Amino acid sequence: MNKRFLTRALLGLGLAILAAAAYVNYINLAEAFGAGPPHYGRTTNMDKWADPIPFLLAVDAAAVAVLVVLGALLRRLRRG
């Protein structure tokens, strides 16, 4: 298999994972803490409001783990 193609494919996959994690973070934080005064979900339904931070930490940890594996594959691919 062509090394250059595989390297670019892994880099593209890494960027896609990074973009997806950033998108999930942005959407969830915007929904939870909203920009509009007063945010209807936080004030009226406070008993049903859930903190998104633990979920986002899990998503970010999974994304970092996958990016570390991709980085190791890229480093191994460039050496050999």
LINQUI-V306786 format. One record per residue. SS is DSSP state (H for helix, E for strand, C for the rest). OMEGA is omega in degrees with one decimal (NA if undefined). NEAR is the number of other C-alpha atoms within 8 Angstrom. Layout:
BEGIN
SS_OMEGA_NEAR, SS_OMEGA_NEAR
END
This chain:
BEGIN
C_-178.1_3, C_-178.0_5, H_-178.2_7, H_178.5_6, H_-179.7_7, H_177.9_9, H_179.6_10, H_177.9_8, H_178.0_8, H_176.0_10, H_177.2_8, H_177.2_8, H_177.8_8, H_177.6_10, H_178.0_8, H_177.9_8, H_178.2_10, H_179.1_9, H_178.9_8, H_178.7_8, H_178.1_11, H_178.5_8, H_178.7_8, H_177.7_9, H_-177.8_9, H_-177.6_8, H_-178.1_8, H_179.2_9, H_177.3_10, H_178.1_9, H_-175.3_7, H_-173.1_10, H_175.7_8, C_-178.1_8, C_-174.5_6, C_176.6_5, C_-23.6_4, C_-179.3_5, C_-173.9_10, H_-176.3_7, H_-178.1_9, H_-173.4_10, H_-175.4_8, C_-176.1_6, C_-176.4_9, H_179.4_8, H_180.0_4, H_-177.0_5, C_178.4_8, C_179.2_4, C_-177.4_6, C_-172.4_9, H_179.4_6, H_177.3_7, H_-178.7_7, H_175.1_10, H_178.2_8, H_178.7_8, H_-179.7_9, H_178.2_9, H_177.8_8, H_179.3_8, H_179.0_11, H_179.1_8, H_179.2_8, H_179.1_8, H_176.2_10, H_178.2_8, H_177.7_8, H_177.1_10, H_177.3_8, H_176.9_8, H_178.9_8, H_179.6_10, H_178.8_8, H_-179.8_8, H_179.8_9, H_179.6_6, H_-172.2_5, C_NA_4
END
